[in-house]
Amino acid sequence: MALRGKSLDSSLSAGPALEFRGVSYRINGNLILDNLSFGIEPGRTLVLLGRSGSGKTTALKMLNGLLLPTSGQVLVESRATSDWDLIELRRSIGYVIQEVGLFPHFTIGENVGLVPRLNGWTADRITARVAELLHQVGLEPARFLNRYPRELSGGQRQRVGVARALAAEPKLLLFDEPFGALDPVTRVELQDQFLELRDRLGKTTIFFTHDVREALRLCSEIALLHRGRLEVLAKPAEFLNSSGPEARAFLSTL
Amino acid sequence: MIPPYLWQEMAQLTGEHFVLVLVSMVIAAGAGLPLGILLTRRASLRTPLLGFANVMQTIPSLALFGFLIPIPLIGGIGKRTAIVALVLYALLPILRNTLAGILGVDAAVRESAIAMGMTGRQLLWEVELPLAAPTILAGIRIATVTTIGTATIAAAIGGGGLGVFIFRGIASVDTTQILAGAIPAALLALLSDGGFSWIERRLTEPRT
């Protein structure tokens, strides 16, 4: 009995938190994703690197079930997205969106508290959580709670975006080119904050970017996507020595 | 300018006019909003429904009132027919603005709402409708102001309202009576326009 319990335990913790298993996606005869396979161990950060049109956005939409694979499976917590209740799946993924995507008609507090509210948390618990999160991302709750996104700078909005993604204690974090539109100084500040949060919270994270510098800085592993194929899957140090043409093309931008 | 013997009738006809417009607008908004939302979900219905509303709009109002008289149930002489005609006119701006307002919501905002795990209903009520509200309201505002003017024709088919003065004034070449109908109608239009613009400002102020 004890043995069985142990093996069950290890099978639960050993599986990747997120896995693409032979994922292909075809639309109108075009192969957008071609037999993509990789996994992320719990608590690790994987950067999916690729230029525009590489299939990054499609891969991202597979994750939160906006698209389903033509063949293969995307497994979140060892369960295929096709078997998840999609609403539940999306609420358990903390999503930080390109160009922020905050709701312009919600206050900062309402934006951050959105998913907890959708999940039916009590008002008191939401209020406490929102204040805690704003604090964590370096925004003073008293000053920002009741303001609207338009009144904030790009960097501040992106911090709110991060707080919102963390709000409902998601199992998985999904960053979609979150820092692309920021000035270089603010970008580095937010990357620092990302690293600090990553170390403190230890959440499994998948990060989409086309910036190789950002990729090398933030990840435990880089997956390089080119024309829907996985070209390289490597630790940052190994990635620097990759010889493939697409990897070299990215490295030449350093 | 308007002699005192007309005041009492003016008050009564203004009241009638107001009720005519109010009832028509409640029905037009009650039908136009859900239909407009439906059009955002079913693109195939857009052409026929907007086409119908467009055609209604092109029929000269006096002719439309006339066409409705022989039709059973919704037609005949009186307020009911007038309301049917006014609703048909008001429908287009409401439909069109509801559609445009919701389709105009930033695709990134909509997608992020879905990706956050909002259900279709939450997306509509919490994101699409609030963000489309100024546009939808502008549609209702245009429809209301137009209806206040068009409703004067209701008198031609026994629908009452301020048109009674205007038609009587034309028939008896009495400018005073025409003004007794036209001035309150214009004031009603101005007041409602001002009221709507106040609501619009209230709706958009906090986030701009």
Boltz contact constraints between the chains, C-beta under 6 A:
constraints:
  - contact:
      token1: [A, 64]
      token2: [B, 115]
      max_distance: 6.0
  - contact:
      token1: [A, 87]
      token2: [B, 117]
      max_distance: 6.0
  - contact:
      token1: [A, 87]
      token2: [B, 119]
      max_distance: 6.0
  - contact:
      token1: [A, 90]
      token2: [B, 115]
      max_distance: 6.0
  - contact:
      token1: [A, 90]
      token2: [B, 117]
      max_distance: 6.0
  - contact:
      token1: [A, 91]
      token2: [B, 117]
      max_distance: 6.0
  - contact:
      token1: [A, 95]
      token2: [B, 115]
      max_distance: 6.0
  - contact:
      token1: [A, 97]
      token2: [B, 112]
      max_distance: 6.0
  - contact:
      token1: [A, 101]
      token2: [B, 108]
      max_distance: 6.0
  - contact:
      token1: [A, 101]
      token2: [B, 112]
      max_distance: 6.0
  - contact:
      token1: [A, 104]
      token2: [B, 207]
      max_distance: 6.0
  - contact:
      token1: [A, 105]
      token2: [B, 130]
      max_distance: 6.0
  - contact:
      token1: [A, 105]
      token2: [B, 131]
      max_distance: 6.0
  - contact:
      token1: [A, 105]
      token2: [B, 207]
      max_distance: 6.0
  - contact:
      token1: [A, 115]
      token2: [B, 116]
      max_distance: 6.0
  - contact:
      token1: [A, 118]
      token2: [B, 117]
      max_distance: 6.0
  - contact:
      token1: [A, 148]
      token2: [B, 207]
      max_distance: 6.0
  - contact:
      token1: [A, 150]
      token2: [B, 207]
      max_distance: 6.0
